Amino acid sequence: MQVTYWAEHAWLGTGVEPGVAIDVTDGRITAVRTGVPAPPPGAVSLRGLTIAGLANSHSHAFHRALRGVVQAAPDSALPGPADDRSRAGSPPPARSPGGAPDSFWTWRNVMYGVADRLTPENYFALARATYAEMALAGITCVGEFHYVHHAPGGTRYADPNAMGEALIAAAGEAGIRITLLDTAYLSSGMGDGRSGEPPNHHQLRFSDGTADAWAERAAALKPAGHARIGAAVHSVRAVPAGQLATVAAWADERDAPLHVHLSEQTAENDACQAAHGRTPTRLLADHGVLGPRTSAVHATHLTDEDIRLLGGASTTICMCPTTERDLADGIGPAARLQQAGSPLSLGSDSHAVIDLLEEARAMELDERLRTRTRGHWTAAALLRAATADGHASLGWADAGRIGPGALADLTTVALDSVRTAGPEPRHGAETAVFAATSADIRHTVVGGRHVVRDGVHQLVPDVPLALADSIAALRG
């Protein structure tokens, strides 16, 4: 298939170019021609600022069902079974707003209640709608940190990968790429550091029992044209230290991305020190988990040595500012990590909002609040985190740029909305990062296919209805 897209304005990595023709053959860019003042005959017009497609490096699709019902009253909506928190590293259960405080750990209890209701069928429906929302937000690739593997109680489905395959199918129907980060989740806490504590009754459906059993099941997952397979360590709480190397080796053998939640909560750090006498970062380093194909998600509460270890290993850091502030996690040292040698990527994580432009903006603005100084990243650097470095963290190094040979994944931001009107087009990158929102995404192209045209999803007819119906199905 051959098609030419004409971008009214395009960000090509160093500046905004007016009138850019992008020739595409079989899903890849074959030529980029600048100085084209009008659409060539037969070309598809992209009015606004076209950038490379956005990469959402960290997603839990089922968390989309929590939006709007846990921010103010996490104990009151979609209630799950009684609290069954990890005994290692978790504080006493927090109370609802009427008996504050509230915390990450009360939010987690509500999240378990949603996870308990998932089946391959309703998870497919929810994920399809969530990924369609991502396409509407200009996201062309998602990293799905997937750990709900089995039926409640840990019973295996006839197809042990039914849940993961539902996510892959959902992304395909929504028109975006996916890296399924199949996640090892084996224990509820570190205990004394030798074997970890057994999963609680919610977590049984997350666990394969051992890292070897996880590796055997994950090996049966097959990539597809729109899907690649990676690995994840849920956290040092959830994978005993002696089994970390098994997960890392699985990823190494396949040259696959490896992701891990890292130091999101100080309670995790305290428990790791008690069990292992070292920080979670040092524990991961000692077991061969860190490296240039690894992405550490959050990395919020780090020591100076942790920052040196992560940067020295060229481990990517995935920042998820909208989730980190929603859960009161804290502000991670993103600027110091990048200075130490870690590339940065961005994720919407719990989907309090799905807006990679907001994630990029928030990383800079949160750092301003923390340091009380401005200008830590340029708009170009923030766009790189949202595009090229995000795709690289997910194993799609051939995406995230507009140039010959790259995958033809494009996002167009309107420059004439109430948020973006006014600045000259040459300031389009700054406008996109510091003023635009997901509501300003006009076009999304994935592999040369126009998935979102003029703000309308071409594959999922009514995305709001699909979201409402799939979330309602989890309530009853």
VENDA-V205699 format. One record per pair of residues at least 6 apart in sequence whose ideal C-beta (glycine too) atoms are under 8 Angstrom apart, sorted by the first residue. I is the first residue (numbers start at 1). J is the second residue. Records with the same first field share a line. If there is no record, write none. Layout:
# VENDA-V205699
I: J / J
This chain:
# VENDA-V205699
1: 24 / 25 / 26 / 27 / 448
2: 23 / 24 / 25 / 26
3: 24 / 44 / 448
4: 21 / 22 / 23 / 24 / 40 / 42 / 43 / 44
5: 21 / 22 / 24 / 43 / 44 / 45 / 46 / 50 / 408 / 410 / 445
6: 19 / 20 / 21 / 22 / 36 / 38 / 39 / 40 / 43 / 44 / 45 / 46
7: 19 / 20 / 21 / 22 / 46 / 49 / 50 / 410 / 412
8: 18 / 19 / 45 / 46 / 47 / 48 / 49 / 50
9: 16 / 17 / 18 / 19 / 20 / 48 / 49 / 50 / 415 / 425 / 428
10: 16 / 17 / 20 / 22 / 49 / 50 / 51 / 402
11: 17 / 49 / 50 / 51 / 52 / 383 / 402 / 428 / 429 / 432
12: 20 / 32 / 34 / 402 / 403
13: 380 / 384 / 401 / 402 / 403
14: 380
15: 426 / 429
16: 49 / 425 / 426 / 427 / 428 / 429
17: 34 / 35
18: 35 / 37 / 425
19: 34 / 35 / 36 / 37 / 38
20: 32 / 33 / 34 / 36 / 50 / 402
21: 31 / 32 / 33 / 36 / 40 / 43
22: 29 / 31 / 32 / 33 / 50 / 402 / 408 / 410
23: 29 / 30 / 31 / 32 / 33
24: 30 / 408 / 448
25: 448
26: 448
27: 407 / 408 / 447 / 448 / 449
28: 405 / 406 / 407 / 408 / 448
29: 402 / 403 / 404 / 405 / 406 / 407 / 408
30: 404
31: 404
32: 402 / 403 / 404
39: 45
44: 450
46: 410 / 412 / 442 / 443 / 445
47: 412 / 414 / 442
48: 412 / 413 / 414 / 415 / 416 / 442 / 443
49: 412 / 413 / 415 / 425 / 428 / 429 / 431 / 432
50: 402 / 410 / 411 / 412 / 413 / 443
51: 383 / 387 / 402 / 410 / 411 / 412 / 413 / 429 / 432
52: 387 / 388 / 399 / 400 / 401 / 402 / 406 / 409 / 410 / 411
53: 138 / 139 / 140 / 141 / 387 / 399 / 400 / 407 / 409 / 410 / 411 / 444 / 445 / 446
54: 137 / 138 / 139 / 140 / 141 / 356 / 357 / 386 / 387 / 390 / 411
55: 139 / 140 / 141 / 142 / 143 / 345 / 346 / 356 / 386 / 387 / 390 / 391 / 393 / 394 / 396 / 399 / 400
56: 134 / 139 / 141 / 142 / 143 / 346 / 347 / 348 / 354 / 356 / 390
57: 143 / 295 / 297 / 318 / 345 / 346 / 347 / 390 / 393 / 394
58: 143 / 145 / 259 / 295 / 297 / 318 / 320 / 345 / 347 / 348 / 349
59: 130 / 134 / 142 / 143 / 144 / 145 / 347 / 348 / 349 / 351
60: 144 / 145 / 349 / 350 / 351
61: 123 / 126 / 127 / 130 / 131 / 144 / 167 / 170 / 351
62: 114 / 115 / 118 / 123 / 126 / 127 / 148
63: 111 / 114 / 349 / 350 / 351
64: 126 / 129 / 130 / 133 / 351 / 354 / 467 / 471
65: 78 / 114 / 126 / 470 / 471 / 474
66: 77 / 78 / 107 / 110 / 111 / 114 / 350 / 351
67: 351 / 352 / 353
69: 76 / 77 / 78
70: 77 / 78 / 107 / 110
71: 326 / 352
72: 97
73: 96 / 97
74: 96 / 102 / 106 / 107 / 109 / 110
75: 95 / 96 / 106 / 109 / 110
76: 96
77: 110
78: 110 / 113 / 114 / 474 / 475
79: 110 / 113
80: 109 / 110 / 111 / 112 / 113 / 114 / 115 / 116 / 202
81: 112 / 113 / 116 / 201 / 202
83: 93 / 109
84: 109 / 112 / 200 / 201 / 202
85: 93 / 105 / 108 / 109 / 200
86: 188 / 189 / 197 / 200 / 237
87: 188 / 189 / 191 / 197
88: 188 / 189 / 190 / 191 / 197 / 237 / 271 / 274 / 275
89: 189 / 190 / 237 / 265 / 267 / 268 / 270 / 271 / 272
90: 105 / 189 / 267
91: 103 / 105 / 267
93: 105 / 106 / 109
94: 100 / 101 / 102 / 103 / 105 / 106
95: 101 / 102 / 106
96: 102 / 106
103: 327 / 328
104: 264 / 265 / 327 / 328 / 329
105: 267
107: 327
112: 202
114: 474
115: 148 / 202 / 205
116: 152 / 202 / 205
117: 474
118: 126 / 148 / 163 / 474
119: 151
120: 157 / 162 / 163 / 165 / 166
121: 166
122: 470 / 473 / 474
123: 148 / 163 / 166 / 167 / 170
124: 166 / 167 / 169 / 170
125: 170 / 466 / 469 / 470 / 473
126: 470 / 471 / 473 / 474
127: 144 / 166 / 167 / 170 / 171
128: 169 / 170 / 173 / 174 / 460 / 466 / 470
129: 174 / 460 / 463 / 466 / 467 / 469 / 470
130: 170 / 351 / 354 / 467
131: 142 / 170 / 171 / 174 / 176 / 178
132: 174 / 175 / 457 / 459 / 460 / 463 / 466
133: 354 / 463 / 467
134: 142 / 174 / 176 / 348 / 354
135: 174 / 175 / 176 / 444 / 446 / 451 / 452 / 457
136: 438 / 441 / 444 / 452 / 455 / 457 / 463
137: 354 / 355 / 356 / 438 / 441
138: 356 / 357 / 411 / 412 / 413 / 438 / 441 / 444 / 452
139: 176 / 354 / 356 / 411 / 444
140: 176 / 177 / 399 / 409 / 410 / 411 / 444 / 445 / 446
141: 176 / 177 / 178 / 179 / 390 / 391 / 394 / 396 / 399 / 409
142: 171 / 176 / 177 / 178 / 179
143: 178 / 179 / 181 / 230 / 257 / 259 / 295 / 347 / 393 / 394
144: 167 / 171 / 178 / 179 / 180 / 181
145: 181 / 183 / 232 / 259 / 261 / 297
146: 163 / 164 / 167 / 180 / 181 / 182 / 183 / 232
147: 183 / 185 / 206 / 232 / 234
148: 163 / 205 / 206
149: 160 / 161 / 163 / 164 / 182 / 205 / 206 / 207 / 208 / 217
150: 156 / 157 / 160 / 163 / 204 / 205 / 206 / 207
151: 157 / 205
152: 204 / 205
153: 201 / 204 / 205
154: 199 / 204 / 205 / 207
157: 163
159: 165
160: 217 / 220
161: 217 / 218 / 220 / 221
164: 180 / 182 / 221
165: 221
167: 178 / 180
168: 178 / 180 / 224 / 226 / 227
171: 177 / 178 / 226 / 227
172: 178 / 224 / 226 / 227
173: 459 / 460
174: 451 / 459 / 460
175: 444 / 446 / 449 / 451 / 457 / 458 / 459
176: 226 / 446 / 451
177: 226 / 227 / 228 / 396 / 399 / 409 / 446 / 447
178: 226 / 227 / 228
179: 227 / 228 / 229 / 230 / 257 / 394 / 395 / 396
180: 221 / 227 / 228 / 229 / 230
181: 230 / 231 / 232 / 257 / 259
182: 214 / 217 / 218 / 221 / 229 / 230 / 231 / 232
183: 206 / 231 / 232 / 233 / 234
184: 208 / 211 / 214 / 231 / 232 / 233 / 234 / 238 / 239 / 243 / 247
185: 199 / 203 / 206 / 207 / 234 / 238 / 239
186: 196 / 199 / 207 / 208 / 209 / 210 / 211 / 214 / 238 / 239 / 240 / 243
187: 195 / 196 / 197 / 198 / 199 / 207 / 237 / 238 / 239 / 240
188: 196 / 197 / 198 / 199 / 200 / 203 / 237 / 238
189: 196 / 197 / 237 / 271
190: 196 / 197 / 236 / 237 / 240 / 241 / 271 / 272 / 274 / 275 / 276
191: 197 / 275
192: 275
193: 241 / 275 / 276
194: 240 / 242
195: 240 / 242
196: 238 / 239 / 240
199: 206 / 207
203: 238
206: 234 / 238
208: 214 / 217
210: 243
211: 239 / 243 / 244 / 246 / 247
212: 246
214: 246 / 247
215: 246 / 247 / 250
218: 229 / 231 / 250
219: 250
221: 229
222: 229
223: 229
226: 446 / 447
228: 256 / 394 / 395 / 396
229: 254 / 256
230: 251 / 256 / 257 / 258 / 259 / 394 / 395
231: 247 / 250 / 251 / 256 / 257 / 258 / 259
232: 247 / 258 / 259 / 260
233: 239 / 244 / 247 / 248 / 258 / 259 / 260 / 261 / 284 / 289
234: 260 / 261
235: 260 / 261 / 262 / 264 / 268 / 280
236: 244 / 262 / 268 / 272 / 280 / 283 / 284
237: 268 / 271
239: 247
241: 276 / 283 / 287
244: 283 / 284 / 287 / 288 / 289
245: 287 / 288 / 289
247: 258 / 289
248: 258 / 287 / 288 / 289
249: 288
250: 256
251: 257 / 258 / 293
252: 293
255: 293
256: 293 / 395
257: 293 / 294 / 295 / 393 / 394 / 395
258: 289 / 291 / 293 / 294 / 295
259: 294 / 295 / 296 / 297 / 318 / 393
260: 284 / 289 / 294 / 295 / 296 / 297
261: 297 / 298
262: 280 / 281 / 284 / 296 / 297 / 298 / 299
263: 269 / 279 / 280 / 281 / 298 / 299 / 300 / 301 / 302 / 306
264: 297 / 298 / 300 / 301 / 324 / 329
265: 300 / 301 / 329
266: 301
268: 280
269: 279 / 280 / 301
272: 278 / 279 / 280 / 283
273: 279
276: 283
278: 286
279: 302 / 303 / 305 / 306
281: 290 / 296 / 299 / 302 / 303 / 305 / 306 / 309 / 310
282: 305 / 306 / 309
284: 290 / 296
285: 309 / 313
290: 296 / 309 / 310 / 313 / 315
291: 313 / 314 / 315
292: 313 / 314 / 315 / 316
293: 395
294: 313 / 315 / 316
295: 315 / 316 / 317 / 318 / 345 / 393
296: 310 / 315 / 316 / 317 / 318 / 342
297: 318 / 320 / 347 / 349
298: 318 / 319 / 320 / 324 / 329 / 332
299: 306 / 310 / 317 / 319 / 332 / 333 / 337
300: 324 / 329 / 330 / 331 / 332
301: 330 / 332
302: 310 / 332 / 333 / 337
307: 333 / 336 / 337 / 340
308: 340
310: 317 / 337 / 340 / 341 / 342
311: 337 / 338 / 339 / 340 / 341 / 342
312: 340 / 341
313: 341
314: 341 / 342 / 343
315: 342
316: 342 / 343 / 344 / 345 / 389 / 392 / 393
317: 332 / 334 / 337 / 338 / 342 / 343 / 344 / 345
318: 344 / 345 / 346 / 347 / 393
319: 332 / 334 / 344 / 345 / 346 / 347 / 359 / 363 / 385
320: 346 / 347 / 348 / 349 / 350 / 359
321: 346 / 358 / 359 / 362 / 363 / 366
322: 348 / 349 / 352 / 353 / 355 / 358 / 359 / 362
323: 329 / 347 / 348 / 349 / 350 / 352
324: 330 / 331 / 332 / 349
325: 362 / 366
326: 350 / 352
327: 350
331: 366 / 367 / 369 / 370
334: 344 / 363 / 367
335: 367 / 371 / 376 / 377
337: 344
338: 344
343: 385 / 389 / 392 / 393
344: 363 / 385 / 389
345: 385 / 386 / 389 / 390 / 392 / 393
346: 356 / 359 / 360 / 363 / 385 / 386 / 390
347: 359
348: 354 / 355 / 356 / 359
353: 438
354: 438
355: 437 / 438
356: 386 / 438
357: 386 / 413 / 432 / 433 / 436 / 437 / 438 / 440
358: 437 / 438
359: 386
360: 382 / 383 / 385 / 386 / 433
361: 382 / 433 / 434
363: 377 / 382 / 385
364: 376 / 377 / 382 / 433
367: 376 / 377
368: 374 / 376
377: 385
379: 429 / 430 / 432 / 433 / 434
380: 429
382: 433
383: 429 / 432 / 433
387: 400 / 401
388: 400 / 401
389: 400
390: 400
391: 397 / 399 / 400
392: 400
396: 407
398: 405 / 406 / 407
399: 406 / 407 / 409
400: 406 / 409
402: 410
407: 447
408: 445 / 446 / 447 / 448
409: 445 / 446 / 447
410: 443 / 444 / 445
411: 441 / 443 / 444 / 445
412: 441 / 442 / 443 / 444
413: 420 / 428 / 431 / 432 / 436 / 440 / 441 / 442
414: 420 / 436 / 440 / 441 / 442
415: 421 / 423 / 425 / 428 / 431
417: 436 / 439 / 440
419: 435 / 436 / 437 / 439 / 440
420: 431 / 432 / 435 / 436 / 440
423: 430 / 431 / 435
432: 440
441: 452 / 455
442: 452 / 454 / 455
443: 450 / 452 / 453 / 454
444: 450 / 451 / 452
445: 451
450: 458
451: 457 / 458 / 459
452: 458
457: 463
460: 466
